[in-house]
Amino acid sequence: MMVAGALALGGIVGSFLNVCASRLPNGRSLWRPGSACPACAHPIRWYDNVPVLSFMVLRGRCRDCRAPIAWRYPGVEFGTALLFALAYVHLGLGWELALAFVFLSALMVITVIDLEHQLIPDRITLPVIAAGFLASVVLGRPSWPHSLLGIVVGGGIIYAIILGSRLVMGVEGMGGGDITLAAMLGAFLGWKLLLLGLFLAVLLGAGVAVALLATGRRGGKDPIPFGPFLALGGAVSLFWGKEILQWYLRGFVG
């Protein structure tokens, strides 16, 4: 029942995250006006706004104009539901679970916005950095020195990469949003798991970039958002980071 509750809560939060992803990049209010079809502007009825299920009942089309509904909407709802359920399974009930919900929600909406707009809004990352550090001070998980060091190290590493890219290759590479996103990972995970998340992000990003270039789906100068890889690395570190580090250290020592 608790897993089902986490799934339901994740679906509801995912529906709100879709609103955030659609409105934040344009500076629109998250509360007014209510949700409406992008094609015909007809307000969406409450029973057509049930996460995932409404999409299935409507067969992926607006009830009024029959315009197709983007798969992004049920995808975010379903993905957030799975993340919340996984967080409950790993963490159980408690303050750590609530913080994980905040962290995972931020990662989800950042991923969607960066994929669609190549943008990571400070309106998301900066408050979540503050929340992560404050939680470390109050709860001690991670300890506040580890959280503070994670913020500095995360933002500092990405800033150094950006600066090096400009000086050495004369290209922009990553943007300022990646700096604050890496700092956000450090605030919630601490510096050790942050480094693991950054390593996974670089590994995954490089693999996807090579695959896209090899298949011709991206050119050498086409931008590839790095935020989604940082988000994925952060989520993996949250769920399995300690086990991965222990496995690595056992192999290293052995």
C-alpha positions in Angstrom: 0.0 0.0 0.0 2.8 2.4 0.8 4.5 1.7 -2.6 1.1 2.3 -4.3 0.8 5.6 -2.3 4.3 6.7 -3.4 3.4 5.9 -7.0 0.2 7.9 -6.8 1.9 10.8 -5.2 4.7 10.7 -7.8 2.1 10.8 -10.6 0.4 13.9 -9.1 3.7 15.6 -8.6 4.8 14.7 -12.1 1.7 16.4 -13.4 2.7 19.6 -11.7 6.3 19.2 -12.9 4.9 19.2 -16.5 3.3 22.6 -15.7 6.7 23.8 -14.4 8.5 22.6 -17.5 6.1 24.3 -19.8 5.8 27.6 -18.0 9.1 28.3 -16.1 11.2 28.8 -19.3 8.8 31.4 -20.5 8.5 33.2 -17.2 4.8 32.4 -16.8 2.9 31.9 -13.6 2.6 28.3 -12.3 -0.9 28.9 -10.9 -2.8 31.1 -13.4 -4.4 30.4 -15.8 -5.3 26.8 -15.4 -4.0 24.0 -17.7 -5.3 24.2 -21.2 -4.8 22.4 -24.5 -1.8 24.0 -26.4 -3.6 23.6 -29.7 -7.2 24.8 -29.0 -6.6 26.6 -25.7 -9.7 24.8 -24.2 -9.3 24.4 -20.4 -8.6 20.8 -19.4 -11.3 19.2 -17.3 -10.3 17.8 -14.0 -11.1 14.3 -15.0 -8.9 14.7 -18.1 -6.0 15.6 -15.9 -5.6 12.4 -14.0 -1.9 11.4 -14.3 -1.2 8.7 -17.0 -4.8 7.3 -16.9 -6.4 10.3 -18.7 -3.8 10.0 -21.5 -4.7 6.4 -21.9 -8.5 7.0 -21.9 -8.2 9.9 -24.4 -5.8 7.8 -26.5 -3.3 10.6 -26.5 -5.5 13.2 -28.0 -7.3 16.3 -26.7 -11.0 15.7 -26.0 -12.1 18.9 -27.8 -9.9 19.3 -30.8 -8.4 15.8 -31.1 -4.9 17.3 -31.4 -2.2 14.8 -30.2 -0.9 15.1 -26.7 2.9 15.0 -26.4 4.2 11.8 -24.9 6.3 14.0 -22.6 3.3 14.5 -20.3 2.6 10.9 -19.4 6.3 10.1 -19.5 7.1 12.7 -16.8 4.2 11.5 -14.7 5.1 7.9 -15.0 8.8 8.5 -14.5 8.2 10.6 -11.4 5.9 7.9 -10.0 8.6 5.3 -10.4 11.2 7.5 -8.9 9.1 8.1 -5.8 8.3 4.4 -5.4 12.0 3.6 -5.7 12.8 6.2 -3.2 10.4 4.7 -0.7 11.8 1.2 -1.2 15.3 2.5 -0.6 14.7 4.9 2.2 11.5 4.0 3.9 9.3 6.6 5.7 11.0 9.7 7.2 12.6 13.0 6.5 15.1 11.5 4.2 12.3 10.3 1.9 10.7 13.8 1.8 14.0 15.3 0.9 14.5 12.7 -1.8 11.1 13.6 -3.2 12.2 17.2 -3.5 15.6 16.3 -5.0 14.1 13.9 -7.5 11.4 16.3 -8.5 14.0 19.0 -9.2 16.1 16.5 -11.3 13.0 15.5 -13.3 11.9 19.0 -14.2 15.4 20.2 -14.9 15.9 17.2 -17.3 12.8 18.1 -19.3 13.6 21.8 -19.5 17.2 21.3 -20.5 16.2 18.8 -23.2 13.6 21.1 -24.7 15.2 24.5 -24.2 18.9 23.9 -23.4 18.3 25.8 -20.1 18.6 25.1 -16.4 16.6 27.7 -14.5 18.2 29.2 -11.3 14.7 29.5 -10.0 14.8 25.7 -9.5 18.5 25.0 -8.6 19.2 27.8 -6.1 16.3 27.2 -3.8 16.9 23.5 -3.9 20.6 24.1 -3.1 19.5 26.1 0.0 17.0 23.4 1.0 19.7 20.6 0.7 22.2 22.5 2.8 19.7 23.5 5.4 18.6 19.8 5.6 22.2 18.8 6.2 22.5 21.3 9.0 19.3 20.1 10.7 19.4 16.3 10.0 23.1 15.7 9.5 22.7 13.5 6.4 25.0 14.3 4.8 26.9 16.3 7.4 26.8 20.0 6.8 30.6 20.2 6.0 30.2 17.4 3.4 27.2 19.2 1.9 29.0 22.6 1.9 32.1 21.0 0.3 29.8 19.2 -2.2 28.3 22.6 -3.2 31.8 24.1 -3.7 33.4 21.1 -5.4 30.4 20.5 -7.7 30.1 24.1 -8.9 33.8 24.5 -9.0 34.5 21.5 -11.2 31.9 22.5 -13.8 33.1 26.1 -13.7 36.7 24.9 -14.2 35.6 22.8 -17.2 33.7 25.7 -18.7 36.6 28.1 -18.2 39.1 25.6 -19.6 36.9 25.0 -22.7 36.8 28.7 -23.4 40.5 29.3 -22.9 41.8 26.2 -24.6 39.3 25.5 -27.4 37.4 28.7 -27.6 34.0 27.1 -27.2 31.3 27.6 -24.6 30.6 24.0 -23.9 28.4 23.7 -20.8 26.5 26.7 -19.4 26.0 28.4 -16.0 23.0 26.2 -15.2 25.2 23.1 -15.2 27.3 24.8 -12.4 24.3 25.3 -10.1 22.9 21.9 -10.9 26.3 20.2 -9.9 26.2 22.4 -6.8 22.7 21.1 -6.1 23.9 17.5 -6.4 26.6 18.3 -3.9 24.2 19.9 -1.4 22.0 16.8 -1.3 24.6 14.0 -1.7 27.7 15.4 -0.1 31.1 15.6 -1.9 31.8 11.8 -2.1 28.6 10.8 -3.9 28.8 14.1 -5.9 32.0 12.9 -7.4 30.5 9.6 -8.3 27.5 11.4 -9.9 29.8 13.6 -11.9 31.9 10.6 -13.1 28.7 8.7 -14.1 27.4 11.8 -15.9 30.6 12.3 -17.9 30.7 8.6 -18.7 27.1 8.5 -19.9 27.3 11.8 -21.7 30.4 10.8 -23.6 28.8 7.5 -24.6 25.6 9.1 -25.9 27.5 11.8 -27.7 29.7 9.3 -29.5 26.6 7.3 -30.5 24.8 10.4 -31.8 27.8 11.5 -33.8 28.4 8.0 -35.2 24.8 7.6 -36.3 24.7 11.1 -37.8 21.8 12.3 -35.5 24.1 15.1 -34.2 26.9 17.1 -35.8 30.1 18.1 -34.2 28.7 21.6 -33.5 25.2 20.6 -32.4 24.6 21.2 -28.7 24.0 18.2 -26.4 22.5 19.1 -23.1 24.6 17.9 -20.2 21.9 18.5 -17.5 20.0 15.2 -18.1 23.3 13.3 -17.6 24.0 15.2 -14.3 20.5 14.4 -13.2 20.8 10.7 -14.0 24.2 10.5 -12.3 22.7 12.2 -9.2 19.7 9.9 -9.1 21.9 6.8 -9.4 24.2 8.1 -6.6 21.2 8.7 -4.4 19.9 5.2 -4.8 23.0 3.1 -5.2 26.0 5.4 -4.6 27.1 4.0 -1.3 27.0 0.4 -2.7 28.9 1.4 -5.8 31.6 3.2 -3.8 32.0 0.2 -1.4 32.2 -2.2 -4.4 34.9 0.0 -6.0 36.9 0.4 -2.9 36.8 -3.4 -2.1 38.2 -4.1 -5.6 40.8 -1.3 -5.3 42.0 -2.5 -1.9 42.0 -6.1 -3.0 
